[in-house]
Amino acid sequence: MTLTVALDASDEAASEHHRTVLATLPGRFRVASGLGTDVVLVSGDQSGWRERALDADGARAIMLTGTRTLTAAGIRDLAEGIGTPVFACPVYAADRAWSAALSAPWLRAALVDQLAVIRPLVGDPQDLKTVHASGDCYVLAGVLRGVTVTLAGAVSSAQRLDLDLVGTVRHWHAWLDADALASPARISVSDVDGERVLPPLYESSRRAAWTALDDALRGGSPFPYAADRLADDLAVAEATLGPGPGS
């Protein structure tokens, strides 16, 4: 049985992007309109997201996409006050090529996406300290689980993430693109024997997140980026760059 999904009419661009992604999962999801769908997509890039999420209470799941107007307190209050499970669709972190290998002007949203990516490597990022933060760039640094971490973001016309993991014997580099629907992550490792590029996987992070949601609803498998982790990452972003428009 396919799960029905209601898109968010307040964010046409995000809804059309997810409609295209869902079309590649015909055995799992079907876009539908009206009340009573299994899953409701709610855009955190548009104001009024909390009210739209509350209206969806009773569905089997809510999928959040975009973080520009979300707040840590708002996400925690929603998760505690609603009976429907709330999941987040990360721009990069669900990418399966990145998992296997273990934005532009909106700096706050970009930082949240970075924090989601490094969580599997270094755990809770709340001990990172702000080195610099302004209207067009930021730098955070710290030591997490014995690993020196530096995060930097700057205004750019491209929505992509470059990640470098530098060790004593090898250097990993990951390049993840959020703009293309099926552009593969490019992940390489360099050591004394030279550079090797991992085989590409033509699937976006958003598609992987929808697949994980389907698995969670059908089989009870854990969702990799639920509301509690999103709230923690939003709290770090708010402490660094100030509250977002939804505060």
N, C-alpha and C positions, 0 to 999 in steps of 0.2 A: 504494500500500500504506500502510495506516495504521500508526503506531507504537504499540506497547502501553506502557502506563504502570502501574507499581505504586505505590500510594499508601502513606503512612507510617502504620501502625496505631498508632504511639505518640502521634500528634497528630490526634485525630479532627476537631477544628475546622478545622485547616489542610487536612486531606485532603478534607473535604466542600467547602470553599471551592474548592480546585483541581478537584475532581470537577465542580463546576458550571461552572467556566471551561472545562475540557476538553470539556464537552458542547457548547460553542459552536464547537468545532473538529473536527466529526465526520470530516472528510476527512483530518485530520492525525493525530489521536490516538484511542486507545480504552483505557479503564481496564480492567485485567486483574489477576488475582490469581495467586499462585504464582511459581515461579522462571522465569527466562528471559525476562523482559520487556525491551523495548528501553530504556526509561527508568525510573529509580527515583527517586521523590520522597523526600527526606530532610529532616525538620524540624530546623532548628537551634535551635528554641525548646525542645526537649526534650533532656534529658541522654541520653547514649549515642549521639549523632548520628554520632560517628566510627566506632563499631562497626557501625552500620547501613550507613554508607557503604562500609566495607570489605567487608561481606557482599554489597554490590551490585557489587563488582568483576567485570567480565566483561560487564556491560550496555553498551549503546552510549553512555549518558550518565547522569550523576547530576544531578538538579536540586535545589539547596538552597533551602529556603524558611524565613524566620525567622532571626534572628541572636542571640537572647538568650543562648544558651549557647556560641556559637562563639567561638574565639580566633584571632588572627592566626597564631600559631605552629601551631595545630592545622590550620588550613586549608592552610598552606604544606606541612606534613608530609604531609597527605593527598594534595595535588595531586602531590607528588613521589614518593609511595610507592604510587600506585595507577595501574593502566593505563587506567582509564576516565576520560574527560573529565569535569570537574566544572564545573557552571555555577551561577550564583546567580540567583534570581528576586527582583529588587528591588521594594520596595513602590511606589515612585514612578518611578524613573529610566527604566523601559522605556516609559513613557507616550508614545505616538507623537505626540500633540498637542504635548507639551512638546518632543520631538525636532524636530518640524517647525518649531516656533517658535524655534528658535535662530537620639510615640505614647505617645503617651499616657504612662502611668507608666514605661514602659520607655525611659528616656532614652538609654541606650547604643545600643539598636537604632534609636531615632529619629535619633541623630547619624549612624550609619552610612548610613541612608537619605538624609539631607541631603547627605552627602559624595558619594554616588553621583550625585545630581542635578547638583551643580555641576561634576563632573569634565569634562563636555564643554565647559564654558565657560572654566575656569581651570586645568585639568590637575591634577597631583598636589597634594592638599591638605595634605601633611604639614608645610608651613611655617606653618600656622595655629597661633597661640598661645592658650593658655587664659587668658581674662580672669577667668572665674568658673566654679566647678563645685561643686554641692552635691547633696543627695539629691533635689531636686525641680526643678532648673533648671541650665542651663549657658550660657555665652557664649564663643565663639571668635572671634578676629579676626586679620587679617593682610592682606598684599598678595601676590596671586598673579598672575603675568603682568601686572603693572602695574595690576591691578584690586583695589580695596579690598573685602574680603569680611568680613562679619560673620554668624556662625551663632548662633542662639539656640534653645533648646528648654526647654519647661516641662511639668510634669505637666498632663494634660488628659483629659477623658473622650472626646474625639474624636480619631480617627487621621487627621490631615490635615496637609498641608504648604503654607505660604504662602511664596512666593518673590518678592522685589522686586529688580529690576535697574534701578538709577538711573543714568542718564547725563546728559550736558550738554544733549541735545536731546530725549530721550524717556525714558519710564519704562515698563518692562515689569512686569506683575504676573501671577503664575501661582498658581492655587489648585488643588491636587490632593488628591483624597479617596481614602483607602485602604480605607474601610469598604464602599462600594457596589461591586457587581460590574461595573456598566457606567456609573457616573456620569462624565460627561465632565469633563476638566480645563477650567477656565475661565482663558483666557489673554487678557490685554488689553494694549494699548499706548496710552500717552497722550503727546501732543506738542502743539505749538502749534495744531494743527487739532482738538484734542479727544481723546476716547477711542474706540478701536475694539476690538471684541471679535472674536477669531478664531473661525471656525466650529467648533462642537463636534464631537468625535469620540467616539462612544459605545463606548469600549473601555477596559478597565482595564489598568494596567501589567502585571499578572500574565498577562493574556491575550496581550499583546504579547510578553512574555518567552517564553511557550510557542511562539508563532509563530516567534520568532527562533531558538529551539532546533531546531524542525523544519527551518527553512531551513539551519541550520548542519550538521545531521546529513545532510541530503539533498544539499545543494549546496556545502558547505564554506565558506559565508559566515561572516564573523567574528561571534562572539557578543558583544554590547555590554558585558556585565558578567560576566567570567569570574572564576575563583577567585583569580587573582593580584591583581586590583583589589579584590575583597572583602577579602582579607587586608590590603592596604595601608590600607583604610578602617577595618577593625577595629583596626589598630595605633594609628591616630589616636584612635579612641574609647577604647581602653584607656589611652592616655597621659593623656586628659582626665578620664575618669570611673572609672578603675581597671579591673581585670580583671573579666570577667563570671563567672557561676556555673560555666562550664565550664573555668575555668583551674585 
